[in-house]
Amino acid sequence: MAMIGRKLWLLTLVLVAALVFAGCSNDNSGGGGSNQSPSPTDTSKADSDCKNVVDKGQTLATTVASFLGGQASANEVERAARNFTNAVDNAKSTIKPQVKSNLDKAESASKQMVDALQAQPVDTAKLRTAASDLAAAIGAAATIC
């Protein structure tokens, strides 16, 4: 039963990562929003920051899955979490205000992952929950990015 749960959890992470990537790859055409358009420089910086957050989030999700499968160390997960947090911090100055709360939630989930890794023994249930929270927050942010 535990193996089935782990595989389902991994599949969920992969699907959410694909959703996040699709959301940030969106050209956002189709109208709506304000009449004032951001400058091309602002838009490309925001797009670049969004893609960086997605990339670091996917790396973190993959590293957590590898850790749970015995293929990565806790240090690797912590490094991926740090890289993700740095990407989020960099993106906060360029992204839409609506996205910031989702990135705050993602950052909080990332910190919970690190806390779960530092527990002795590692709190895998808390790690899975935090990874799920991270995936949900990143997915929500990507739909707005």
C-alpha atoms as one frame of an Amber mdcrd trajectory, in Angstrom:
protein
   0.000   0.000   0.000   2.826   2.435   0.826   4.394   1.867  -2.611   1.087
   2.644  -4.351   0.740   5.841  -2.292   4.276   6.885  -3.180   3.712   6.259
  -6.898   0.451   8.211  -6.811   2.185  11.064  -5.029   5.003  11.079  -7.618
   2.468  11.083 -10.456   0.685  14.019  -8.816   3.939  15.977  -8.602   4.735
  15.302 -12.254   1.253  16.373 -13.353   1.371  19.556 -11.293   4.825  20.365
 -12.658   3.456  19.983 -16.189   0.522  22.240 -15.297   2.858  24.847 -13.853
   5.031  24.785 -16.947   1.995  25.115 -19.218   0.645  28.005 -17.140   3.855
  29.999 -17.353   4.360  29.171 -21.015   0.963  30.675 -21.781   1.033  33.705
 -24.070  -1.777  35.262 -21.993  -3.558  36.481 -25.118  -7.291  36.733 -25.117
  -8.039  40.078 -23.574  -9.221  41.136 -20.171  -7.324  43.075 -17.587  -6.376
  46.722 -17.601  -6.050  49.002 -20.594  -2.475  49.822 -19.665   0.050  47.341
 -21.036   3.325  46.694 -19.287   6.411  47.630 -21.223   8.043  44.826 -23.241
  11.041  44.948 -20.896   8.849  44.546 -17.804   6.912  41.723 -19.440  10.010
  39.825 -20.534  11.598  40.199 -17.063   8.388  38.992 -15.408   8.148  36.086
 -17.876  11.781  35.200 -17.274  11.315  35.328 -13.497   8.155  33.239 -13.753
   9.920  30.601 -15.846  12.798  30.571 -13.370  10.408  29.977 -10.463   8.742
  27.161 -12.404  12.101  25.622 -13.275  13.317  25.754  -9.673   9.947  24.459
  -8.432  10.108  21.525 -10.832  13.666  20.801  -9.741  12.582  20.878  -6.097
   9.624  18.560  -6.776  11.837  16.144  -8.703  14.475  16.201  -5.968  11.892
  15.510  -3.258  10.528  12.605  -5.294  14.076  11.294  -5.735  14.686  11.635
  -2.003  11.531   9.695  -1.176  12.655   7.031  -3.646  16.095   6.836  -2.025
  17.882   8.430  -4.980  18.714  11.870  -3.503  20.077  13.100  -0.206  18.466
  15.494   2.250  21.244  17.982   1.390  20.200  17.881  -2.266  16.600  18.629
  -1.316  17.709  21.485   0.944  19.848  22.932  -1.883  16.917  22.691  -4.312
  14.671  24.370  -1.711  17.197  27.202  -1.293  17.404  27.678  -5.068  13.618
  27.746  -5.265  13.332  30.281  -2.441  15.940  32.504  -4.124  13.995  32.349
  -7.408  10.780  33.275  -5.584  12.490  36.191  -3.831  13.845  37.461  -7.153
  10.455  37.121  -8.853   8.486  39.016  -6.211   9.694  42.379  -7.522   8.552
  41.764 -11.104   5.490  39.550 -10.931   1.859  40.531 -10.738   0.653  41.407
  -7.231  -1.974  38.616  -7.401   0.814  36.035  -7.708   2.709  37.130  -4.601
   0.392  35.415  -2.118   0.780  32.132  -4.005   4.548  32.519  -4.002   4.446
  33.237  -0.261   2.525  29.974   0.214   5.029  28.123  -1.977   7.916  29.581
  -0.034   6.287  28.549   3.252   5.811  25.003   1.928   9.456  24.919   0.879
  10.505  25.882   4.425   8.229  23.157   5.822  10.014  20.664   3.565  13.359
  21.663   5.007  11.962  21.395   8.553  10.651  17.905   7.754  14.067  16.898
   6.418  15.859  18.164   9.504  13.631  16.192  11.886  15.152  13.022  13.285
  13.981  10.746  11.805  12.906  12.574   8.650   9.195  13.373   8.813   8.158
  11.906   5.447   4.457  12.590   6.031   5.165  16.287   6.637   7.509  16.291
   3.627   4.783  14.871   1.372   2.208  17.337   2.688   4.569  20.273   2.176
   5.390  19.061  -1.347   1.691  18.872  -2.144   1.170  22.394  -0.754   4.115
  23.622  -2.817   2.704  22.084  -5.982  -0.724  23.656  -5.386   0.744  27.119
  -4.733   3.034  26.963  -7.763   0.152  25.773  -9.954  -2.031  28.660  -8.758
   0.765  31.160  -9.329   1.476  29.814 -12.810  -2.109  30.332 -13.947  -1.727
  34.046 -13.179   1.923  34.494 -14.203
